[in-house]
Structure formats: C-alpha cells, structure tokens
Amino acid sequence: MKNKSLKTSGVYGLIDPRTNCIRYVGRSKNIYKRYYSGHMYSNPQTGHPVSLWIDKLRKLGLKPGITILQKHKKPEDIEKYWIDEYREKGNKLLNIHGGGLHPSSTGNGQTTKIWSVNGLTTPWLFLCRSFFAFRKDSELIDSTLSNMKLDRNSRKTELDILNFELSCAYKLLNNYPKNSKQVLYVERWLVGVADKVNNKYPDLIQLIDVNGKRIA
C-alpha cells in the first residue's frame, strides 16, 4: 500500500483493522486510486453501507486496510466470484450488489437518463440499502432482492426502467412511516424527476401536480 502510484487493475478487499476481516469486496482498474481518492474520502450521507462503515472507523481514528485479491484486466468479470467466496466463508460483507456490472448508484447530473437526479440514488438502489440492515437475518429479503434484481435487469427500454424505479419508490412510500428518512428521500427524488417525466410521458405518468404535491 506504500506505492499508491502503482496502477493495478483487479479485485480488492477492504479490511476492518479491529478484526482483520474483509468487510467489502470491490473492483477497479486502478485499485490504489480507488482506495485513496474514493474510499478514504467517502461521504456517509450517500447511505452506502461501506461509506457508513468507513465513517465509523474514521471517528475512532482508524481506517480500513486493503488487500489485492486478484489482479485482472477486466475486474468486473471476477468480482462476483470473490464476493461469493467471502460470503460463503461467513464474512459479513457490506456489498449491496452481487458483483459485476450493475446500474450506477447515483445520478451525476450529466446523464440523459430520465430517472436520474443529480447526487441522488435511484429508488431501486435506495430500497436495497433500506433492506440491507435486515438482510443477514432474513432469507426472504435475500430472495426478494434477487427477484427484484432479475426484474430490473429484464427492463430494457427507458419507460420500462422508469416504471420499475417508480414501483420501488412506491414500495418505500407505502411501507415506511410518513416522516421516515426513506419516505422523505423518495419524495425528494420524485420531485427531482417530476418535470422530466411529466414532460416526456404526459399521457402515461404524472408524478407531481401543479402545486408540487406528490400523487401516489
């Protein structure tokens, strides 16, 4: 880890310094840049479990260690193997996804995707995070997330994906208390995408009325 300028592509593990156990498996074309410029400056407000964990370590004056699990030119091809490997060993990984290519976790304000909001996670991924705290204790939640992931991956058109994201938003709205962080977050997302959605699909979807009130 001393030679952080070395560009190494592959899959890596983040280690909890208190237990020496791997808590997160990631991939990057430049592992040390990802570690120093990404993880070490992670923002807990994103809600990512790994970011919250790193923030807790930071408050204790600690930081995660890092180990390269496998060097590979196409790390997305082997990431799933390593996540499965450590889960089977009993490591309580903080990964939300099962590895490999998956949808971006945040909107960056540069995409043309209609469901993207600058800096906000989509309802689908926010739903995954909301389930995360209960995942280790429930095979039902694991099964639900797996089925929903298959559903998400089957959506190909913009309208199909948008409808899937909206279904996730409504699941959050209908299953959490009115003023919970989950509901407030999703309402913020709905307001953020309302104009784009209403203008592009006026005859199919109306999210927000003229007064900015959410229409479920």
ABEGO torsion letter per residue (X at the ends): XABAABBBBEBBBBBBAAAGBBABBBBBABAAAAAAAAAAABBAAAGBAAAAAAAAAAAAGBBBBBBBABBBABAAAAAAAAAAAAAAAGBBBABABAEEBBBBABBAGABABAABBBGBBBAAAAAAAAAAAAAAABAAAAAAAAAAAAAAAABABAAAAAAAAAAAAAAAAAABBAABAAAAAAAAAAAAAAAAAAAABAAABBABBAAGBBBX
